[in-house]
Amino acid sequence: MHITHQPAPVRMQAVEAIRAEIISGRLPAGGRLIERELTEALGVSRNTLREAYRQLEAEGFLEIRPHRGPTVAMLAPQAVTDLYEVREAIECMAVNLFTLRAPEEELVALDQAFEKFAAAVESGNTASIISTKDAFYDLLYAGTGNRELHAQARTMYARLAGLRLKSLSRPGRPGESLFEMRQVLQTMHARDAERAAELWREHIQNAASAALKTMHAGREPHSAG
C-alpha cells in the first residue's frame, strides 16, 4: 500500500489506497486499522488519515466506534440484498435506455470494453478487473443519455466492487457471469431493450446469490471480478 503523490489530493489518494486494500480482502471485514502503521505505509499525516477515515465511513467501508478506532465494516446479508435490489433497478434502466438510445459506434465500444473486462477476469488480476468493469459501466451509463442516472450509479461503484469479488470467487461463477453478459450484449445489438433488461436482471440476481452464498460460507475472494 503506497501513495504516489500524483496531482490528486493526498487525502483522496489515501482513501483510494485503503479502499483498494478492503476491496481486495487484504484488509478483511472486522479488521482493525492501526493508525501508526497506516501513516507510515502511506506517508501521510494523522489528520489526513483521519479525514480519509471519515470519507470511507460515509461510503460504508469503515465503522468508527468510540474508544475502539476504525474497523472494516461487515455487511449483513440484508444489507447486501438491499444493495443488489438498488443495483438491479438502476442497471436494468441503464441497459434499457442504452439499447434504445445509443448509436451503433457506442455499442461497438461497449463490446470492446466487455472483452477487456473478460480478459481481466480470466487473468485474475484484481486491480485490472475493477478498472475494466468500471470502464464498461462508464460507457454503459454514458450511452443512456441520462446524466442523473450515471451520477446515482457512481455512488454504488465502490461498495459493489468488493461484492463482485465475492460473487466471482464462487466456483464456476466467472464463466457464468461472462456468458450472461455476452447474451445481454447480443440482445442489445438486436435493439430488444425489454429483453436485454430482463436478461440483465437475471444476471444481477445470479451475482447476488453467488455473493451471498460466498459470504455465508465465510470464504474470502480468491479471484478478482
C-alpha positions as CSV (number, residue, x, y, z in Angstrom):
1,M,0.0,0.0,0.0
2,H,1.5,3.3,-1.0
3,I,0.7,6.8,-2.3
4,T,2.4,8.2,-5.4
5,H,1.7,11.9,-4.7
6,Q,0.2,12.5,-8.1
7,P,-2.0,15.6,-8.8
8,A,-5.0,14.1,-6.9
9,P,-5.3,15.4,-3.3
10,V,-3.3,13.3,-0.9
11,R,-6.5,12.6,1.1
12,M,-8.1,11.1,-1.9
13,Q,-5.1,9.0,-2.7
14,A,-5.2,7.7,0.9
15,V,-8.9,7.0,0.5
16,E,-8.3,5.1,-2.7
17,A,-5.3,3.1,-1.3
18,I,-7.3,2.0,1.8
19,R,-10.4,1.3,-0.2
20,A,-8.4,-0.9,-2.6
21,E,-7.0,-2.9,0.3
22,I,-10.5,-3.5,1.7
23,I,-11.9,-4.5,-1.7
24,S,-9.1,-6.9,-2.4
25,G,-9.6,-8.5,1.1
26,R,-6.1,-7.7,2.3
27,L,-8.0,-5.6,5.0
28,P,-10.7,-8.1,6.0
29,A,-14.1,-7.4,7.3
30,G,-14.0,-6.7,11.0
31,G,-10.3,-6.0,10.9
32,R,-9.0,-3.0,12.8
33,L,-7.0,-0.2,11.1
34,I,-3.8,0.7,13.0
35,E,-3.2,4.4,12.6
36,R,0.6,4.3,13.2
37,E,1.1,1.6,10.6
38,L,-1.0,3.3,8.0
39,T,0.6,6.8,8.4
40,E,4.0,5.1,7.9
41,A,2.8,2.9,5.0
42,L,1.0,5.8,3.2
43,G,3.4,8.6,4.1
44,V,0.6,10.9,5.3
45,S,-0.2,12.8,8.4
46,R,-2.6,11.7,11.1
47,N,-5.0,14.5,10.2
48,T,-5.0,13.4,6.5
49,L,-5.6,9.8,7.5
50,R,-8.5,10.7,9.8
51,E,-10.1,12.7,7.0
52,A,-9.8,9.6,4.8
53,Y,-11.4,7.5,7.5
54,R,-14.4,9.8,7.6
55,Q,-14.9,9.5,3.9
56,L,-14.6,5.8,4.0
57,E,-17.1,5.6,6.8
58,A,-19.5,7.7,4.8
59,E,-19.1,5.3,1.9
60,G,-19.8,2.3,4.1
61,F,-16.4,0.8,4.1
62,L,-15.4,1.6,7.7
63,E,-17.1,1.7,11.1
64,I,-15.7,4.1,13.6
65,R,-16.7,3.5,17.2
66,P,-15.7,5.4,20.4
67,H,-12.6,4.0,22.1
68,R,-12.1,1.4,19.5
69,G,-11.0,3.1,16.4
70,P,-11.9,2.3,12.8
71,T,-12.6,-1.2,11.7
72,V,-13.5,-2.6,8.3
73,A,-17.3,-2.7,8.0
74,M,-19.1,-6.1,7.9
75,L,-22.1,-6.1,5.5
76,A,-25.0,-8.0,6.9
77,P,-26.8,-10.3,4.4
78,Q,-29.9,-8.0,4.4
79,A,-27.7,-5.0,3.5
80,V,-26.2,-6.9,0.6
81,T,-29.7,-7.9,-0.6
82,D,-30.8,-4.2,-0.3
83,L,-27.8,-3.0,-2.3
84,Y,-28.3,-5.6,-5.1
85,E,-32.0,-4.5,-5.3
86,V,-30.9,-0.9,-5.9
87,R,-28.3,-2.1,-8.4
88,E,-31.0,-4.1,-10.2
89,A,-33.3,-1.1,-10.6
90,I,-30.6,1.3,-11.8
91,E,-28.7,-1.0,-14.1
92,C,-31.7,-2.5,-15.8
93,M,-32.9,1.0,-16.5
94,A,-29.4,1.8,-17.9
95,V,-29.4,-1.3,-20.2
96,N,-32.9,-0.4,-21.4
97,L,-32.1,3.2,-22.2
98,F,-28.7,2.3,-23.8
99,T,-30.3,-0.2,-26.1
100,L,-33.0,2.3,-27.2
101,R,-30.7,5.4,-27.5
102,A,-27.0,4.6,-28.0
103,P,-25.7,4.8,-31.6
104,E,-24.0,1.8,-33.1
105,E,-20.5,3.1,-32.5
106,E,-21.2,3.3,-28.8
107,L,-22.5,-0.3,-28.8
108,V,-19.2,-1.4,-30.5
109,A,-17.2,0.5,-27.9
110,L,-19.2,-1.3,-25.2
111,D,-18.4,-4.7,-26.8
112,Q,-14.7,-3.8,-26.7
113,A,-14.9,-2.7,-23.1
114,F,-16.6,-6.0,-22.2
115,E,-13.8,-8.0,-23.9
116,K,-11.2,-6.2,-21.9
117,F,-13.1,-7.0,-18.7
118,A,-13.4,-10.6,-19.8
119,A,-9.7,-10.8,-20.3
120,A,-9.1,-9.3,-16.9
121,V,-11.4,-11.8,-15.2
122,E,-9.6,-14.7,-16.9
123,S,-6.2,-13.2,-15.7
124,G,-7.4,-13.0,-12.1
125,N,-5.8,-9.6,-11.6
126,T,-7.9,-7.7,-9.0
127,A,-6.9,-4.2,-10.0
128,S,-7.5,-4.9,-13.7
129,I,-10.9,-6.4,-13.1
130,I,-12.1,-3.4,-11.1
131,S,-10.8,-0.8,-13.6
132,T,-12.1,-2.6,-16.7
133,K,-15.5,-3.2,-15.1
134,D,-15.7,0.5,-14.1
135,A,-14.8,1.4,-17.7
136,F,-17.6,-0.8,-19.0
137,Y,-20.1,0.8,-16.7
138,D,-18.9,4.3,-17.6
139,L,-19.6,3.6,-21.3
140,L,-23.0,1.9,-20.4
141,Y,-24.2,4.9,-18.5
142,A,-22.9,7.5,-20.9
143,G,-24.9,5.8,-23.7
144,T,-28.1,6.2,-21.8
145,G,-28.1,9.9,-22.3
146,N,-29.2,10.3,-18.7
147,R,-26.6,12.1,-16.5
148,E,-28.6,11.8,-13.3
149,L,-28.8,8.0,-13.7
150,H,-25.0,8.0,-14.1
151,A,-24.5,10.1,-11.1
152,Q,-26.6,7.9,-8.9
153,A,-24.8,4.8,-10.2
154,R,-21.4,6.1,-9.2
155,T,-22.4,6.1,-5.6
156,M,-22.7,2.3,-5.9
157,Y,-19.4,1.6,-7.7
158,A,-17.1,1.3,-4.8
159,R,-19.4,-0.6,-2.5
160,L,-20.2,-3.1,-5.2
161,A,-16.6,-3.8,-6.1
162,G,-15.9,-5.9,-3.0
163,L,-19.2,-7.8,-3.5
164,R,-18.3,-8.5,-7.2
165,L,-15.1,-10.1,-5.9
166,K,-17.1,-12.3,-3.6
167,S,-19.5,-13.2,-6.4
168,L,-16.8,-14.1,-8.8
169,S,-14.9,-16.2,-6.2
170,R,-17.8,-18.7,-6.3
171,P,-16.6,-21.7,-8.3
172,G,-17.9,-21.6,-11.8
173,R,-19.3,-18.1,-11.4
174,P,-16.8,-16.2,-13.6
175,G,-17.6,-18.2,-16.7
176,E,-21.4,-18.0,-16.0
177,S,-21.1,-14.2,-15.5
178,L,-19.3,-13.6,-18.8
179,F,-21.8,-15.8,-20.6
180,E,-24.7,-13.9,-19.2
181,M,-23.1,-10.5,-20.1
182,R,-22.5,-11.7,-23.7
183,Q,-26.1,-12.7,-24.0
184,V,-27.2,-9.3,-23.0
185,L,-24.8,-7.6,-25.4
186,Q,-26.2,-9.8,-28.3
187,T,-29.7,-8.7,-27.4
188,M,-28.7,-5.1,-27.3
189,H,-27.3,-5.4,-30.8
190,A,-30.8,-6.7,-31.8
191,R,-32.2,-3.5,-30.2
192,D,-34.5,-5.5,-28.0
193,A,-34.5,-3.3,-25.0
194,E,-37.1,-5.1,-22.9
195,R,-35.4,-8.5,-23.3
196,A,-31.9,-7.0,-22.7
197,A,-33.1,-5.5,-19.4
198,E,-34.8,-8.8,-18.4
199,L,-31.6,-10.7,-19.1
200,W,-29.6,-8.2,-17.1
201,R,-32.0,-8.6,-14.2
202,E,-31.3,-12.3,-14.2
203,H,-27.5,-11.6,-14.3
204,I,-27.7,-9.4,-11.2
205,Q,-29.9,-11.8,-9.3
206,N,-27.4,-14.6,-10.1
207,A,-24.5,-12.4,-8.9
208,A,-26.3,-11.5,-5.7
209,S,-27.0,-15.2,-5.0
210,A,-23.3,-16.1,-5.6
211,A,-22.1,-13.2,-3.3
212,L,-24.5,-14.2,-0.5
213,K,-23.5,-17.9,-0.7
214,T,-19.8,-17.0,-0.5
215,M,-20.4,-14.7,2.5
216,H,-22.5,-17.4,4.2
217,A,-19.7,-19.9,3.7
218,G,-17.3,-17.4,5.3
219,R,-15.0,-17.5,2.4
220,E,-12.8,-14.6,1.2
221,P,-12.4,-13.9,-2.5
222,H,-9.5,-15.7,-4.2
223,S,-10.1,-14.4,-7.7
224,A,-11.0,-10.9,-8.8
225,G,-14.0,-9.6,-10.7
